[in-house]
Amino acid sequence: MNIFQSIKLALKQLLSAKFRTFLTMLGIIIGVFSVILLVSIGEAISKNVSSQLGDMGSNLVSVSFYSDNPNEKFTYKEANGLLNEEEIGSPEVMKTKEVRTNVKTANSQVTGVNEDYATIKNLELTSGRFCSNVDVRFAQKVTVIGSEIAKTYFKNQNPVGKHIQIAGARYLVIGVLKEKGESLFGSADKKLFIPVTSAERLFKTDSVDLYYIQTKNTEQVPDVVKRTKQQLSQLFPNNKEAYTVVNQQQALDTFDSITSTLTIGLGAIAGISLLVGGIGIMNIMLVSVSERTREIGIRKAIGASSGDILRQFLIEAIVLSLLGGGIGILLGIFSAQIVTAASSFDMHVSATTILLAVGFSMFIGIVFGVVPAQKASKKMPIDALRAD
């Protein structure tokens, strides 16, 4: 009996007991579906994080400052002192304040920045302009608003040139940002940006929480990190826990490592489902061998070899696994499309993931089909014919 005849006979045998075949495949279906969906989610998270960190550039250094001592401050002037002539930098000082127009009153996030912030954060404008050096120098009451703020507080009006109240003070809207969407660091669409010097007055503080330094190229980053740490250690000699200097590329590498580990972990969890499915196939195939003892005896009596019997049952197990794997792949792809449509994640099922799922399905079929197949092939014809 050639391989094609064996496959045809295996399909005929499986179709003769459709419900049992479906239940046998169910574990493989769930396992492959889980592998594809969870691995795709892990890859989407990794891609999303890498994209967001990559948008900020690998030539970026972040300085965070926090101290329990109210007399210990990291001022905007001190932060600017960290820069050399080839670098640009910007603070990011954030507070939630009441924002009011004649359309709506609500709490929104207000961020103090300087003229280089838009360049560092890759922010684009749909109208107006961003904060200038003059606005920062003279603490002008001007603001650039995100697209969601514009919709919320101005409805269908053009906000540029109009006023908005922030914590009771009137600010002139000078620009509206292009929609950027959600990110790990919040959404610029839902923020109002004002000159950092205006923020110092509004927030009643002259301490900077976060400061970005952008170098001309990635090669300069290690030197900038080293220099920045030295300068900060001189500013805060008694509290080296008050500041943190982070290389953006290091952060990107760290997140890549974390998300890769997460993807492997999710795949391993889903692989357990495949293992359970394989055990289910072995159990059902063992039952099938017992039920078909007489059939095995007849086939051996008319000339079928032990190899023919082994191959027949092994092919049945592999066909079960591949059919279940195929259904699981289709369900996984369909589910990934649903998740993409319903969320901000752009999920794609890679060819590697599909090949992995198919390969694992075949492996499961072979490994867990061997025992029943061997049991069937070792039955003696006379004993098999005597079975009820």
Secondary structure as UniProt FT lines:
FT   HELIX           3..15
FT   TURN            16..17
FT   HELIX           18..55
FT   TURN            58..59
FT   STRAND          60..65
FT   TURN            70..71
FT   HELIX           76..80
FT   TURN            81..82
FT   TURN            85..86
FT   STRAND          88..91
FT   STRAND          93..100
FT   STRAND          105..113
FT   TURN            115..116
FT   HELIX           117..120
FT   TURN            121..122
FT   STRAND          125..128
FT   HELIX           133..137
FT   TURN            138..139
FT   STRAND          142..145
FT   HELIX           147..154
FT   TURN            155..156
FT   TURN            160..161
FT   STRAND          163..166
FT   TURN            167..168
FT   STRAND          169..177
FT   TURN            184..185
FT   HELIX           188..190
FT   STRAND          191..195
FT   HELIX           196..203
FT   STRAND          210..214
FT   HELIX           218..220
FT   HELIX           221..235
FT   TURN            237..238
FT   TURN            240..241
FT   STRAND          243..247
FT   HELIX           248..291
FT   HELIX           293..301
FT   TURN            302..303
FT   HELIX           306..342
FT   HELIX           351..377
FT   HELIX           381..386
//
